[in-house]
Amino acid sequence: MPIEDAISSYLFNSQLLAWPGEDRLVLVAPLETQETESTRAYCENMVRGNGPIGRVEFVDVRQSMRNGGGPACLRLRVVMTEAQLAAANPAFLLNDAKIDALGEWVRTHYRDDLIASEFSDPAFAMEIRNAHLALTKLIQDFGSLS
């Protein structure tokens, strides 16, 4: 499927769930995923296959998206065994300290508004660069926030 379709259909906002009584996972996906031909076909092929996903539930999250829900409307959830969790790099596991640090980065660097003319402003380019550098350092420091 074209990446543009995956983005516009919010396929990446889907969530995998273990459903009681089912031996395969359920992909909970926004309704736009069903309404976009290529992403619907992708989901149908996944379910027909012998993979871990047994069915797809499409849900209408438009109201949440309109109210700023964005990617928070549905989240991809990866279930890990205890062994997989123990083998994972703790720097990549979210905890309260990391949530607080990310929240502070957002409050410091994330704009409430942006106008088209700012895209040609060198100061805006520097602002983006500084935000990126700060985020990169924050992520590198996540090991100490485990």
N, C-alpha and C positions, 0 to 999 in steps of 0.2 A: 504494500500500500504506500502511496506517497506520504512523506513525512508531513506535508501540509494537511492532509486529511486526518492523520493521527492527532495533530495539534488542534485543528479546528473542531474535531469531534470530541475533544477532551478525553480521548482514550487513555492518556497518561494519568488522568485523574481517577482511574478505576481502582478498585480495591479487591484483593483476593481474600475470601473467607472460607473457613472450614464450616460447613453447614451440618447441623445435627442430622444423623441418619444417612448422610451421603458419603461415599468413599472417595469422591473427587472434589476438588475445590470449586467454589462458585466465584465467578468474576462479576462484581457489581460495577456496572458501567453507566455513565450518563446516557440519557436518551439520545443525545446527538450522535453517539457512537452507533446506535441502531439506525439512525436516519441517514448516515453517510454510507453510501454503498460499499466503498472499499473497506471501511472498518467493520461494517456488519459482516461482510464476507470473511474477513480475517477472523472474527470471533466465531462464526459458524464453522470454519475450517478447524479452529482450535478445539472446539467441542467435539467434532467428528473424529479427531485424532485420538491417539492413545496416551495423551499427555495428562498432566495433573488437573486440568480444568475440565469439569464435567458439564457445566452449563453457564450461561450468562444471564444475569438479571439486569435489565435496563431500567433505570430510575430517572424520573424527572427532577433535576436539581436546578432548573432554570431560575427559580425564585431566589435560591441561595446564591447562585452565580451573579444575579443582578444586584444583590445586596452586598457584593464584595467577597463572596465565599471563595471564589477562585478554586485553586487546588485543594483548599480545605474541605470542599464539598464531599469529596471522596478521597481517600488516601490509599496508595498501594501498600499493602501489608504483606510482609514476607514472614511466614512462620518458620522458625528455626528450631531444630532439636537442641537439647542441652549441649551436646558435643559441638554442634555448629556454632552455637552462641559462645561457647568457651574458646573456640578457635578464631572467632571474629576479633578484629582489632578494636579494642575498647574506645579508641579515639573516634570511631565512627558510630558509636552507640549514643543515643540521645539521653541526656539526664537533665535535672533541674539547673545545674550550673551552666550547661551548654545552652539551654533554652534562654536563660537570663542573659548570657553573653550575646546570643544572636538577637535577642530583643533590643539590647542596648545598641548593637550595630545598626539595626533597622531605625531606631529612634535618631541615631546620629547621621546616617547616610541616606535614608530613603526619603525621597521627596513626596510631598502631597500633591504637587502639580508640576507641570512641565509644558512649556509652549514651544511650538515648532521652531521659532527663531533661535532658541537656545542650542539646537543641534549644531549650529555653525559657530558657536561661541567657544573659543579655546579654553576659557575658564570652565565651561561645562565639561569639556573633555578631561581637564585636569581633575575636576570633581569626581568624575566616573573612575578615573585611574586611581585616585586616592581611596575611594570606596572599595574598589577591587583589591588594592593592596592591603587594606585593613581587613577585609574578609579573608583573604588568603592567609594572613598572619593569624587571624582568629582560628581558622581551621587547623593551621599547623599547631597552634597552642592547645587544641582540643585534647591532645594526649595527656596534658597536665590537669585537665578538668574531668578525667574519668573517675 
